[in-house]
Amino acid sequence: MNFIKSTILFLYKNLPKTAFIIFPSGAFGGAEKRFTNLFLYFSAVYPNKFHYIINPLMQKHLLRAFPEINGENIHVVNTGADTMIKTSSIDSPSEFKDNVPDMIEVDKNTSLVRKLYWYNKNKILQRQIFKQIEKIRIENDIKVLIGIFAGGLPLVFYKEKNIPDVKIIFSDMDSWFSDILPDKKKLWYRKYFSFNYILENADMIDFLSPYIHDGIKKIGVNIPFGKASVAPCSFIDYSKCPTASKDNIEIAFAGRLEPDKNPLLYLEAASEIIKIFPLIKFHLLGEGTLVTQIKEFINNNGLSGNVNFVFHNNPPEIFSQTSIFVSLQSGTNYPSQSVLEAMACGNAIIASDTGDTRLFINNSNGLLVPFNKESVVIALKMLITDKQKTKLLGANARKYAIENHTIEKVSNYYLGLIKSVYGESKIG
């Protein structure tokens, strides 16, 4: 026991101060929830060793999704315009202006002068953000910076300026980034120079899943050998994931309401199911750029009596009552925070058979379906009419999530990344 205590004390003493940096431009999603929970966990286990650098939009998200969070070691920097369109109530889904235009179309219709203006404007903005981060870093003696997606962009200047004794980890959490085709690489470099620069120059690249890692390799970005790492799993707070009797069938969908999440496909399937089972209740939890379209679809198809469309700061409260969870991401459903929460609450999963989804959804805990409305409808009908099968899949899903996706695995993984970039001898 004394040996364990002395080891923990040694690790704590030698652990470098580390900051997570996250700058969302849209709805509160899985990456934001995952890293907030990780920051809170590390802050409790290693007091004053971890910091959280966020933008004003993320601050708003935290006030809604984590109302109990205190401001200790949380720093807000100015990153530009707010994309959030305010709503009338706390549980009303917010709309965002966060669509990314097609790069080839933009390139075709944009003059060289305009392209140069965009490039330099982006670089100037990232430099201004970098200066704010550097001020925070110096004041708090932070040695390791972990930039989560857009949070990694201003960190390129640490490498460009060769600032000593600062280590950079870039976390690529977004599967849509993997959809950039090789023939768009030059456009990607020109418009978003920082993504490629940080991918090629960070001390370590952290990928959420093999699918995202493979996507980056297909683009042709040259990540040095030995500097890419894939997280072993994801995690959630299982204390917030109860499970009820599941005697009544209710169905849920949750996530950022963006085109790649396909909430409208879910509603199209729901509309067909309600014609057959008019008493079935559907839940749609989230917010994003598609809020207006979703409201219009619900109203135009007379679904308001069957569909509960809200923002909820603790979705497991809903998932504990539902029996089926539907996830229809175009890229990959692995390892979605909402899917894990639904699994932990005993839901059978219906998921699009895309990307790395098969790494955690299979015929023991859910149904994998082709990417079309008819397949989703067939899967829903099967689970609605066979309650015993649905309960069994849900029980298996809960067991799998709790046993395989833990905070202990993820925290050890990030401590290992910090250790690898900061130096074995410095951490022990």
HELIX and SHEET records of a PDB file:
HELIX    1   1 ASN A    2  ASN A   14  1                                  13    
HELIX    2   2 GLY A   30  VAL A   45  1                                  16    
HELIX    3   3 PRO A   56  ALA A   65  1                                  10    
HELIX    4   4 MET A  103  LYS A  108  1                                   6    
HELIX    5   5 LEU A  112  ASN A  140  1                                  29    
HELIX    6   6 PHE A  149  LEU A  155  5                                   7    
HELIX    7   7 VAL A  156  GLU A  160  1                                   5    
HELIX    8   8 SER A  175  ASP A  179  5                                   5    
HELIX    9   9 PRO A  182  LYS A  184  5                                   3    
HELIX   10  10 LYS A  185  LYS A  191  1                                   7    
HELIX   11  11 PHE A  193  ASN A  201  1                                   9    
HELIX   12  12 PRO A  210  ILE A  219  1                                  10    
HELIX   13  13 TYR A  238  LYS A  240  5                                   3    
HELIX   14  14 PRO A  259  LYS A  261  5                                   3    
HELIX   15  15 PRO A  263  ILE A  276  1                                  14    
HELIX   16  16 VAL A  291  ASN A  300  1                                  10    
HELIX   17  17 PRO A  316  PHE A  319  1                                   4    
HELIX   18  18 GLN A  337  ALA A  344  1                                   8    
HELIX   19  19 THR A  357  LEU A  359  5                                   3    
HELIX   20  20 LYS A  373  THR A  385  1                                  13    
HELIX   21  21 LYS A  387  ASN A  404  1                                  18    
HELIX   22  22 ILE A  407  TYR A  422  1                                  16    
HELIX   23  23 GLU A  424  ILE A  427  1                                   4    
SHEET    1   A 7 ILE A  74  VAL A  76  0                                        
SHEET    2   A 7 PHE A  50  ILE A  54  1                                        
SHEET    3   A 7 THR A  18  ILE A  22  1                                        
SHEET    4   A 7 VAL A 144  ILE A 148  1                                        
SHEET    5   A 7 LYS A 167  ASP A 172  1                                        
SHEET    6   A 7 MET A 204  PHE A 207  1                                        
SHEET    7   A 7 ALA A 228  VAL A 230  1                                        
SHEET    1   B 2 MET A  84  ILE A  85  0                                        
SHEET    2   B 2 GLU A  95  PHE A  96 -1                                        
SHEET    1   C 6 VAL A 307  VAL A 310  0                                        
SHEET    2   C 6 LYS A 281  LEU A 285  1                                        
SHEET    3   C 6 GLU A 250  ALA A 254  1                                        
SHEET    4   C 6 ILE A 324  SER A 327  1                                        
SHEET    5   C 6 ALA A 348  SER A 352  1                                        
SHEET    6   C 6 GLY A 366  VAL A 369  1                                        
END                                                                             
